[in-house]
Amino acid sequence: MTDAIATETRPSLWVRLTSGSPIVVTLFALVLGLLVGALIIITTTPTVLDAWRGLFHSWSSPGHALKVTFDNVGAAYRTMFTGSVVDPASFWHAVTTGKGWTTTLTPISETLTYAAPLIIASTGVGIAFQTGIFNIGANGQAVLGGIAGAVVGSMLHMPTVLHLPLTLAAGVAGGMAAGSVPGLLKAFTGAHEVIVTIMLNYVMYAFLLFVVLSTPFQQPGQQNDISRTMDPSAQLAPLFGTGSGLRMNYGIFVAIAVVIFAWWFLERSSMGFDFRVTGANPSAAKASGINSRAVLVLVFLVSGGLAGLAGIVQAASTTHMIDGGFLIGSAGIGFTAITVALLGRNRPIGIVWSSLLFAALGVGGRAMQASTGIPLDLAAVIQSAIVLFVATPVLVKEIFRLRTTPTTAVQLATKGWS
Amino acid sequence: MTVVSTTPASGVAMLAPSARTRVIAVIMAVIGVFTVLVFGLGSVAGAHSSLTFNPVNLSVAAPWHVGTLTLLTRWTNVVLGIVMMSIGAEVFIRKPRRGVMLRFGGVAILFLFALLLWAARSPGPSQVSFVNLTAILIGSSAVAMVLVFGSLSGVMCERSGVVNIAIEGQFVGGAFVGSVIASTTHNFIYAAMGGAVIGGVLGLLLAFLSLRYLSDQIIVGVVLVTMIGSLSSYLNLQLLTPFPQLNTGNLAPNLAIPLLSKIPVIGPVFFNQTGFFYLMLVLVGTVSFALFKTRYGLHVRAVGEHPQAAASVGINVVRVRYINVVLGGAIAGVGGVAFMASQGQFQPGYTSGLGYIALAAMIFGRWRPSGAVVASVIFGLSVYLSYILVSYQVPVSIYILQMFPYIITITVVAGLIGRVRPPAADGLPYHHD
């Protein structure tokens, strides 16, 4: 009887906070990731180190050292927030005076601008993960998608109604072309997708440099690695007009469409069902008559196509051209997409939230670099740290003494090379 | 809470190995035909290419003069192409069970070499009209050395059943720490020790997450690589840019072995190398001996093949895996220092996928140290040849040339899987309760 009563009453907030449910674990992983970032700032910023050294050299008070530490870490995280979400002071100014809305909205607009392609690419990676496929090649696929889309966008000329869809479709096709290689190789030879896709990433970077330095695609009159500029009819225009100063653009709607498509695909379509069954239990999938070879090729086409779309959305909404540094290094949305998909547990909605978070970290990291001089790469370190903690939920639960629920005790199924 | 499961290989019907052998044979023959037509018959009848054998470092020049070998470009390349075609024909007809990809690697190297001879032909468009074979071998040996370190690390980890995909990250970490230590102490032994420590720590992290918490090893490895990559780039801006004295030029000195280093061609390649090269040779022997001739190695292989059986005879599976992953990480860390010492300093992102090529070399070498050496030599040659082709005026974009090593790696991996057998428990989590 008491059991029945216990299940009927709503658990207290404290019980829910320590429950160890996936969402709680994710929140605690965020905290841990930010702590790792703070630790890195503390151990590598000269002023902070000097303050602590002062403890032993000039017998300054520990309070001073702590103050310097908190000042530096606080400034970094504060600019990260104000640079990516909203600056309260500027917001208050805008509300009271009615002026300066552009400045106030710029951070959130930038975050949404970067989130749109990230959502698209991560959805592709997430669909692959749900099928049991690790698509590390999303970045290379996005690069090829960007190239294909930019070629169509800059070298063909037609009205917007035709040009924009065609440009986006070219991006999808480019991503599919790059994705088909690991898909076909895995289906017909069993070559592990991890090595093949990583090697293809490097092939794609080389190809990118080749095309942006070759005559038909290079910006005429330029010696640098810059492509032609895409026609306005092929660009994703800013939502509030080009004169608004806000880069927030129609790419967001593309991202929303992709999320809806992904939800429908995974939950309602029969192909998506085949994908998920293959991911959950390959042998069962085979036994029930699912053509595993076709699934392998198709999942790479879907995942690659979405990555390619992300590449062209990125190019069509921000730079309107591509250069030799397109998606390289910290700008590589294909790599961020892997961490986003893991953080969002490969579900479309989870991916939306994680994309917004990681886009904010990236945009905020840029603001942090500009104002405090702490390099932007810190944001990527924090992102990876968060995902490491999310990938090991038991560790997070041990650190925060959360209860381990029976359902979450089930571990990831790891499998080897072949 | 299944976030991910990687690779649903069971249940995938693959192309039969014999059919794939024929595909590879046809590829080799086509490369041969291309070589004959373009590099052979495509060059002017009188054109010739010069091969020189100068050691880069003149202190180890042979006591007698080694002249220049002048070859007629057209007929040399025709012969090379015919050799490739006959290898293809041999594979097509005989369908050998082993060594197909070895032959493919050989054909790839011959192809790049034929391209090089053709590029250096005189009269021809190139300013540089000779090919220094000794220099090529020395340069390739530096790349191969790094790959051997990486694949030895892979062998150590995977023989015990843990996939170490973080080799690239251990390279980066080793290169970073190695550069800082070498710049401050001017001592490469300390640098190597620092690299081993950082690699070992990364290995420990991988082992901790994948053995204690049974996380997906491939995902943890890839995320570690991303993390180390961005951390190194962060530290590069935060520490090395303001304090350039922490990242000064540091080429490891060559230690010439008396007399032996004076042998033409072979001497400068094998006996006038950095300490890292000799260390690599020692490690290959040590790992090979430890894995296949000692009691501990038997334990390792048992753990990698069938952990439950190993545990039932009293082997501590988790401890063996911890030890091997940490040692493997340390080896890769030293490999990172070796790479830094051959490049001179640390730069973010400059390992450009070598860690993954090393993994491919490990697969190519069938999870054996000796095989890893052969594979690393092939990959090292292909990386270096496509790299130096840039200095000749080849009518192909240098960026297309840069793709070659990666494409060769993909082809090799695609041709090998199913033909080679990884340790049975490779990458599988082990529940020890």
Interface residues (C-beta under 8 A of the other chain):
Chain A: P22 I40 T44 T45 P46 F129 T131 G132 I133 F134 I136 V181 L185 K186 A187 F188 T189 G190 A191 H192 E193 V194 I195 V196 I198 M199 L200 N201 Y202 V203 A206 F207 L209 F210 L213 S214 T278 G279 A280 P282 S283 A285 K286 S292 R293 L296 G329 S330 F335 I338 T339 L342 R345 N346 I374 P375 D377 L378 A380 V381 S384 A385 V387 L388 V390 A391 T392 P393 V394 L395 T407 T408 V410 Q411 L412 A413 T414 K415 G416 W417 S418
Chain B: M1 T2 V3 V4 S5 T6 T7 P8 A9 S10 G11 V12 A13 M14 L15 R20 V163 I165 L209 S210 Y213 L214 S215 D216 Q217 I218 I219 V220 V222 V223 L224 T226 M227 G229 S230 L231 S233 Y234 L235 L237 Q238 L239 P242 P348 G349 S352 G353 Y356 I357 L359 A360 I363 S397 Y399 I400 Q402 M403 Y406 I407 T409 I410 V413 A414 G415 I417 G418 R421 P422 P423 A425 D426 G427 L428 P429
